[in-house]
Structure formats: C-alpha cells, structure tokens
Amino acid sequence: QVQLQESGPGLVMPSQTLSLTCSVSGGSISSGSYFWSWIRQPAGKGLEWIGRIYTSGSTNFHPSLKSRVTMSVDTSKNQFSLRLTSVTAADTAVYYCARVVEWEVDPYYFYYMDVWGKGTTVTVSS
Amino acid sequence: DIQMTQSPSSLSASVGDRVTITCRASQSMSSYLNWYQQKPGKAPELLIYAATTLQSGFPSRFSGSGSGIDFTLTIGSLQPEDFASYYCQQTFRTPWTFGQGTKVEIK
C-alpha cells in the first residue's frame, strides 16, 4: 500500500527557509483521484493545515502562511515538497505530509486524508 | 475561516464506557467532516470521513453522525486501544480547519 515519508533538516535558523520533501512509495503520485497536503502540529497542540497541491501543480494555501509557502511536485521522483520562508520559532512543529482522497458522491466531492507520513520534527532556533 | 469547536477538550472514561465527542462548525457545511485518531508520538489516522463513513480497519464500535453544523463521534464501548486524541476536520472550504482535539484518558 502507499506510504509517505517526510525528509529534511530538523533544525532551521530563524529567518531562513524550511524545506521538506515527502516521498511516495507503493504507488504513483499521479494515479487515481488524489492530491497531496502538508499539515503541522506544534508540540502539545493541535493540527494546522498548511496547504495542498495537485499533480498538475495547482495549489491552495492557508491564508496565514500564503505569503511564505510554496509547494511543488516532482512526478519523476514521486515526491512533493514544501518550502516555508522567513521562519520563526512559531514555525517549530512536527510536519506531516498526507494523501488527500477526492471522493465523488454525486453531486458532492468529499475530501479526506487517508494516508499520512510519520512526521518530521522541525525546530527553528539559532 | 470555518471554526471547528470540539467538546469536551478532554475526558476520563473506563473500559466499556460509551463515549461521545461533539464538533460544532461556525457555519453549515453539509457532511464535509472527518475524524482522526492520534496516539502519542504517532501521526493521525483517518477514522471517519464524510461525517458517517467508517475507514477500513477500524472497528464498528466507532460511529459518526451529524450534518450541517453539529457532528458527533461515538465510541460504543471504549477499549484500551482507544485511549488517544481525536480531531475533527472540515473540508467544506479552504483553509481546511481542525477542531482543537479531544483527549480520551483512562479513568
């Protein structure tokens, strides 16, 4: 079955750029009615949706992060990525990638995240 | 943004208890509501989607109900492996938002 694995630096300096990659295994990133998402969770706190990306490259981001976030997809490597610029301590969190299912139940389209990576901890500190 | 308010934020219960967690949306959103279970140190797992559909692999003691603004997650008979945090999430409108979570602890 499909598995996701986040990778990237665990420590990022303040004002620098956080870059993470999510590798997809067990299936093609381009197959099926799926797209891809990033979510984060500060220690001891709840979940925050960061944004989503379709394999076409189309994206949607959380408005609070929109000015600092980019996402990309590399279908040849079966990966998608997150970049967050100008980080501060408030960006310290566990970052998860997830697969989003688009489920058509005419006339509705439901969305849910059915496969998650294990998460990677990113600390912003000097 | 659609605000999701879960209650309670935590609860203590015994094995065999019936547990109910509620999630209220700040606006009507049909059935665009998912529930996730998260155990300490682990990633969330999809539990229920589209308000009422149980994800494969989870036992039938879990059930979801509701539509519009008010939603409920019910655990029919709490088992030791159910002690975890539970989050609701709306996918009616971006930005997708989560409830603050409900921690289910052992009494």
HADDOCK unambig.tbl for C-alpha pairs under 7 A between the chains (distance, minus, plus):
assign (segid A and resid 46 and name CA) (segid B and resid 100 and name CA) 5.45 0.50 0.50
assign (segid A and resid 46 and name CA) (segid B and resid 101 and name CA) 6.40 0.50 0.50
assign (segid A and resid 47 and name CA) (segid B and resid 98 and name CA) 6.32 0.50 0.50
assign (segid A and resid 48 and name CA) (segid B and resid 97 and name CA) 6.87 0.50 0.50
assign (segid A and resid 48 and name CA) (segid B and resid 98 and name CA) 6.87 0.50 0.50
assign (segid A and resid 49 and name CA) (segid B and resid 96 and name CA) 6.16 0.50 0.50
assign (segid A and resid 49 and name CA) (segid B and resid 97 and name CA) 6.49 0.50 0.50
assign (segid A and resid 62 and name CA) (segid B and resid 95 and name CA) 5.17 0.50 0.50
assign (segid A and resid 110 and name CA) (segid B and resid 32 and name CA) 6.27 0.50 0.50
assign (segid A and resid 110 and name CA) (segid B and resid 50 and name CA) 6.39 0.50 0.50
assign (segid A and resid 111 and name CA) (segid B and resid 91 and name CA) 6.08 0.50 0.50
assign (segid A and resid 112 and name CA) (segid B and resid 34 and name CA) 6.67 0.50 0.50
assign (segid A and resid 112 and name CA) (segid B and resid 49 and name CA) 6.36 0.50 0.50
assign (segid A and resid 113 and name CA) (segid B and resid 46 and name CA) 6.61 0.50 0.50
assign (segid A and resid 114 and name CA) (segid B and resid 46 and name CA) 5.49 0.50 0.50
assign (segid A and resid 116 and name CA) (segid B and resid 43 and name CA) 6.68 0.50 0.50
assign (segid A and resid 117 and name CA) (segid B and resid 43 and name CA) 6.94 0.50 0.50
assign (segid A and resid 118 and name CA) (segid B and resid 42 and name CA) 6.63 0.50 0.50
assign (segid A and resid 118 and name CA) (segid B and resid 43 and name CA) 5.37 0.50 0.50
assign (segid A and resid 119 and name CA) (segid B and resid 43 and name CA) 6.46 0.50 0.50
